[in-house]
Amino acid sequence: MIMTRRKIPITERALLQRINRKLDEKHEKVHKARGMVKEQCDFYRLNTSTNTVMKYMTRDDFEKFGRKLDAIREYEILDH
């Protein structure tokens, strides 16, 4: 019998904190979009040295970016 592992859900907030810890040394930060920016994207990446937006991200892009940074382990999934 083959057993498959269930993926453990993590919250958006937990992933956001993990990503920001990894980006801190690069002087970058990811923020959840609010207000008028929310109409364009779900998250945005900010360079904290120059205070400029580097990239707008959808929720899927946010999860992919977290995986690229190894902020999400392979047995975890972003809670929807």
N, C-alpha and C positions, 0 to 999 in steps of 0.2 A: 504494500500500500504506500502510495506516494503522498507525503504530507507537504502542503504548501504553507509557507509562513504568511501570516497576516501582517499587513503593513500597519505600523503604529501611526495614528494621526497626530500631527503637531499643529498648533495654532499659528495663525498669521503673525501674531504678536511675538511668539517664541522664535519664529524664523527671522522676523525683522531684527530682533535683538542679536541673534547669532550672526546675521549678515553684517550688522553694524559693528560688532566686535572685530570681525575680520577686516573690515574696511577702515577702521580707525587709524591704523598706521599709514594708510595712503591718503589721509585727510579727505575721506569721502564718507557719505552717509546716505542711507535710503530712507525716504519718508513716505508715509501713506498720504495719498492725495486727499485734499479737502477743498470745499468751496468750488470755485470756478475751475480749478485745475482738475477736479474729479470728473468733469465732463470729457477731458482729454485722455486720462489714464487712471490707473488704480494706485500706482506708486511712481516715484521719481528718484533718481540718483543725483546727489548734490556734491559738488566739490566744495568742501568747507573752507578751503584757503581763499578761493576766489568768489565764493558764494554764487556759483553758476550751476544751472541744471545741466547735467551731462547726458541724461537719458530718461525718457518717459517709458514706463513699463506697464503692461497689462498684468493681470494676476498670473497668467501662464508664464510670461516672461520672468516674473518675480520668482516663481518656483524653479524655473530653469537656471536662473542666475544663482539661486541658493545651492542648487546641485553642483554648478560649476565651481563654486567656492568651497565645496564640501561642507556646507552648513546643514545640509540634509543628508542623513545617512541612507543607504540603499534600502533599509527596512522601514523607512519613515515615508509618510505622504502628507502633503499639506491638507489640512482639514477644510472641507468645503462647506 
